[in-house]
Structure formats: C-alpha cells, structure tokens
C-alpha cells in the first residue's frame, strides 16, 4: 500500500489490520490541522498540547472499533471537540489575545524588499486572529472547522453535536462578527 496517497479510511483500516506505516501517514496528515483546531478552540497552548495527546490516545484506544461510516477527519475532530468540552467544564479558559501575539511574534522576519507589504500581511493576520479569538466559543469552533478543515455544515453539526441549522447560524454570526471587526 502506498500510504501517503491512500485516503484516510483506507489508512485507518490498514492500521487496524496491523500496518504501522498507515498510522504514521494518518498522524502526519492530521497532526497540524488537529493541533491548530485545538489551539484555536481552547486558546491555551498547554491545554491544547494535553488535548492533542489525549485525542491521539483515544484514536489508538478506539482503533478496533473504527468504522469507515464517517470521514476520519470528522471522527478525529469529534473526539477532540468532546475532550475540549470536557476541559471547559473542568476549568475556565485562561488564555487571551496575548497567545496569538506571541505566536505571530515568533514568525520569521519578513523579507526586506517589501516591508510595507510584509507589515500589512502581518497586521492582517494579527487582526484576523484577534477577531477569531473574540468570537464566542461555539462560533469560534464552527468558524475554525469551516475555514481550517473546509468542512460542510453537516460535518460541523456532527462534530459539535448540534443540528445543521444551528451550525449554519453559528457560522453566519461568526462571519458577521469578523466582518464587523474589520469594518471598525
């Protein structure tokens, strides 16, 4: 099996059958988007790290029960979402806008040829992160799932455990708030 080119369901089923390379391919494909989802959802790097590890631990523990009925990414994000909800119930989120500023400050220096453009792009990314951070939790999560993973409303509804119309409404309100943020 050519693991990097296989679809997620095939990789997962191959891994269930004992192919360790299939798991490595799944992990490599989903680790970045999963971590970004968790970090944007909980807004706390230490908690995101913990939830990231726990999500993969749950995937490993549940591998024999996996059924290719839903997309692997939907199943993975649903696990992460449930863990984030549990974490929110246990403690209040503690991170603020400073976390995004720290992440952007750690970015490599922009090219010297076009400092105005680099500054403008940096400012745009910073403002976008502030706008996302300012969203209510349910709207932020819906927005991130749509923009980061390009999921459909049905998939977002399945992950978050709400109806399609609720997911649609949350996304619409999130988009309106972000547009308003940039208009101000």
Secondary structure as UniProt FT lines:
FT   HELIX           3..5
FT   HELIX           8..16
FT   TURN            17..18
FT   HELIX           20..42
FT   HELIX           45..61
FT   HELIX           63..65
FT   TURN            68..69
FT   HELIX           72..90
FT   HELIX           98..105
FT   TURN            113..114
FT   HELIX           115..133
FT   HELIX           137..149
FT   HELIX           153..160
FT   HELIX           164..183
//
